[in-house]
Amino acid sequence: MSSNNWVLALVGTRKGAFIFESDEDRRTWQVHGPHFPGWSVHHLVHDARSGTLFAALDHAVYGSNVHRSADLGKSWEMAEGPSFPEGDERTVKRVWHIRPGHASQPGVVWAGADPGALFRSEDNGKSWSSVDGLNNHPTRENWFPGAGGMMVHTIIQDPNNPDRLFVAISAAGVFRSDDGGQSWQPKNKGVRADFLPDKYPEVGQCCHHLVMSPADPNVLFQQNHCGVYRSRDGGDNWEDIGTGRLPATFGFPMAVHPRHGHTIYVVPQVSDEYRFTPDGRFRVYRSSDGGEHWEGLTNGLPQDNAYLNVFREAMATDACDPAGVYVGTGTGQLFFSRDGGENWEALTQTLPPIYAVSTAVVSG
């Protein structure tokens, strides 16, 4: 990377967005914000194709919308928010996730929303259309909301094949499209749903987060309500990689190393009833072999009376070498590592509850 590059940590919280900026050494940071004070920011993401920042916002009084910035947050404009077609009685309750499209599709942006809906823009987020193949899926009667609602919270497009997309929905599971979003197939074989009478249904699983290996788009990992899983065939089959290997298999966030496709990170929490880290120790768990073995990373993280929780979108890696890892908590601490997780420090400990963390490397 060029020495003129800047690293951005983009942080969405319950009370606004914050942008942390550093050079590639990542030793000294400047913070800008809050942007959108008083608004919940469920996702903040950088589009490397155009340089646009997107923010998914929600307010108890003013509702949900999407904002864009062409100057890395110095100024913002509100875009037309996703909505269902005229005559459809459903309304968008919240926008949860924004995902810039494939490198070969300039202007295409995807948005995931509650109630379990996917939208596509072809004009860089100025306007949106409903992805009816998913939004009207025939299994939809068996989808139901999790504790935070029923949302499309993860969108992944295969970097080698723009027609292949994955989404994760809570609580419906993982779905894949092989035709650019026209049709969708449930991809949940082998994933448990312990809270349902049928423990292995076609749909109804509660995927909390989904990531794709940068080395092989057929390799996927998910943190689920009922375990941690790996697929090696594009989601057709899933195998448990958490039971007996992690101190707990419940959790929300998951991240993958930007270059090492079998290095993944999770933050286990005790259970769906007790949503805090086991034993009062805040540990990020890393596997370097695709989930066969795990190690708890603790150096620099609080290990005494640290009953913390992490939301689904609040962990990310950066593209530097060595890679950075970032994790934000529901009580406003933002921890980061500049060496792949070996050593950690607090970037800040005084933010509002952190909902989302993403990263970008931009030219200075």
N, C-alpha and C positions, 0 to 999 in steps of 0.2 A: 504494500500500500504506500501511497505517497505521504510524505511527511506533512503535507498541507491538508490532510484529511482531518475531519472533526468527528468525534463520536457523540451521538445524542442518545440519552436515555429519556424516553417519552413516557410520562407517568400520568395516568388518569386516576382521580380520587373522587371521593364522595362530594368534595367541595371544590372542584376545579381541576385544571391540568397544569403540570409543571414540566419544564424542559430543562434537563441537565446537560451541560455541554463541556467537553474536554478535548484535548488533543489525544493522539493514540496512546500516549503513556498512561492516560487515565489516572493521573495522580492529583491533579488540581481541577476542580469543577466549578463552573458557574451555573447558577440556577435562574431561570426566567419563569415568572408566574406570580400569582395564579392566573391562568387564562380561564375564562368562564367561571368566575367565583360564584359559589352558591349552586352551581349545576353539578350533577353527577356525570362524570366522564367515564363511560364504560369501555371505551377503546380510543387510542390515539396511535396513528400509524403513518409512516412515511412511504410515499410512492417513489421508488428509485427511478422510475421511467420519466416522470415529469417533475420530480422535486416537490410535489404537493403533499402537504400534511392534511390528514382527515381526522376529524374528531366526532365520535358518536356521543351525543348529549341527551340527558334526561332531566326533567324538572317536575316536581310534584304538582306545580301549578301550570306551567307553560308547556308541558308535554315533551315530546322527543323530536330531535332534529339532527341534521348533519352539518357540520361546518368545514370549510376548506381554507387552507392558507397556502399562498404561492411564495411566501418569503420566510419559511421556517418559524411561523408563529408571530412575526412582528405585526401582522394584521390578519383578520379573519373575515370571511363572508359566509353567510348562511345559505346552504344549497336547499333545493326542494327535497324534502324528506321522502323516503320510500312510502308508498301507500298502495292499497289494493285497488284493482280496477273498479270503475263505477258500477254499482249494482251489487258488489260484494259487500256483505254486511260486516265483515271483519275489519278491525282497525289495528294499526300498528301501535302497540303499547310502548315499546322501547326498541331502539336500535342498539344491538349488542356488539356488533363486530363489523369492521370494514376491511376488505381485502382487495388490494390492487390486483388487476388481472395479469394475464400472461404477458411476457415481454414482447411477444409477437402481436399483441392486441392492444395497441395504444388507445387510451381512453376508456377501456373496459374496467369497471370497478364493481365489486360484489358487496352486498350488505346483508347481514343476518339480523333477524329481528324476532321479537315476540309478537304474535303467537306462532312460533315454529315456522318462520317464513324467510324466504330467500328472494333478494331483488338484484337486478343487474342494471348497471348504467353503461352507456356507450359514449358518453360525453364528459368523462372525467368527474362524474358525480353531480352534474347539473340536474339531471332528471333520471328517473328510475322506472323500470318495468318489472312486473311480477314474474317470477320463474314458476309458471303454473305447473310444470311437471312435478315439482316438489310440493308447492303450496296446496295443490289439490291431489296429493298422492292417495291412492286407494287404501293404504293402511292407516290413514290419518285418524280414523276413529279410535285407534289403539294408542295414540300418542296422548301424553298427559303432562301437565306442568310439574316441574320440580319445585323446590323451595323458593327459587328465585323467579319462577315463571317458566313458560315453555318457549325456549329460544334456540335459534340457530346461532351457536356461539363460536363455531370453528368452521373456516372455509379454507380449503387447500386445493390448489391447482397444480397438476403434474407439470414440472418444469420442462419435461421432454415431450409432452403431449397435451396441448391446450384443450382438447376435447374431454380429457379425464379430470373430473373434479370429485372432491370428497367434502361432505359436511358432517358435523356432529350436532345432534339435537338433544337437549335435555327436556323431557325424557322420551326419546324415541329411538336413539342409537345413532349409528353411523350409516350414511347412505353414499353411494357412488354413482356418478354419471359418466358414461363413455361416449356421449354425443353432445358435449358442450352444454349440458343442462336441460336438454329436452326431456329426457326420461331418467329415472332414478331407481336404483335397486338397494334394498336393505342389505347391509353387510355386517351382520352381528353374530355369525355362527361361532359358537364356543364362548360367548360372553354371557355371564350370569346376570340374572335379574332376581336377586334374592327376595325382593319385596313383592314379587308377583307369584301367583299360584303355579304358573309354568315358569320354571327357573331359566329356561333357554328359549324364549319366544323369538319370533321373526323380528318383531319390533317391540319397543317398550323399555329397552335398556337405557340406563342413565349414564351416557358418556360425559365425563366432566371436561376432558381436554384431549385433543388429537394432534399428533405431530408426524411428519414424514421425514424419513432418512434423506439427507442431502446426497448420499452416495447411491441410493437405489430407491426410486419412487414406489416400488412394490413393497417396501418395508415401512410399516406404520407402527406407531406405538400409541396406546391410549391409557390415560388415567381415568378409571371408571368409578362409579359409586361402589361397585362390588369387585374391585381388584385393579391390577395393572396388567396390561395385555400387549402382545406383539402379534403382528401379521406379517408374513413373508410373501404373501401372494395377492397384494392389492386389496386386502380386506376380505377376501373370500373365506378365510379361516383365521381364527384368533386362538392364541395360547396364553395361559396364565404365566406371568413371569414375576409375580409378587408374593404369592402365598408361600410362607415358610422362608422367604428370603428378605423380606422387609419387616420392620417392627409393627407395621400396620399397613393394610392395603387400601384403606380409604384415603382420599385426598382430592385436591382439585387441580393444581398446576402441573405442567410437564413442559420440559424444554429439551431441545436436541442440540448437540454441538454443531457449529456451522460447517465443519469439514469432516469430522469423524462420525460417520453415519450410524455407528452402533454405540455412541456415547450419549446417554440420556440422563436427565435429572428429574427427580420428584421430591415433594415435601409431604411425607406421610402425616396423617392426622389420626387421632385415636379411633374415631368412628363417626357415623353420621349423627349420633346423639351427642358425642363430645368432640366438638370440632376444634381441637387444639393439638399441639405436637406432643407425642408420647413422652412421659417421664419428665415433663417440664424442661426438655432440652430441644433447642431449635437446631435441627439437623437437615441439611440438604443431602439427599442420597443420590449417588452417582453410580451408574453402571457403564463400564467401558466395553462390554461384550454383549450388548443388546438385551440385557436383563437377566443373563445367567447368574451373575454375581453382582452384589451391591456393596458399596462402602458409604458409611456416614461421614459427611464432611462437617467439621465442627470448628476448625481453627479460626478464631475471630468472631464466631457466632455465640450468642448467649446460651449458656448451658445450666443455668440455675434459675428456677422459677420462671422459665420462659414458656408460658402457655399461650403460644401465638397461633394464629391461623393465617392462611394465604388463600386468596381467591383464585379462580380458575385462570384468569388472564394475567396474573401478577408475577410471572417469571419469564425471563427471556435470556438469550445469549446474543453477543455481538460478533461481528465478522473479523475482529482483530486477531493478531497472532502474537501471543497466545490469546485464546478466546476469553471474553468477559462473560460472567454470569451474574444476573441481577434478579433479586427476589424482594417483593414488597409485601408488607403484612397488613392485616386488617386493623392494626393499631398505629399505622403510620410510619413504621421503620422501613427504610430501603437499604438493604445490604447488597454489596457487590463484591465480586472477585475478579481480579485482572489476570488470573492464571488458571482458568478452567475449573475453579472451585477449591483449589488447595488452600488458599488463604482468603479471608473475608474481612471487610470493614464496613462500617455504617456510612453510607453516603448522606443520609439524614435520618433523624429519629422523630421528627416533629410534624409530619404531614397529616392531613386527614386520612381516614381509612383508604388504603390503596386498592383500587379495582383492577388496574391494568398497567403492565409495563411492556414496552417494546423498545427496540433500538434501531439506529440507523448510523451509517458511516457516510458522511457527505464531504464534498470537496470544499476547502476553505477559500 
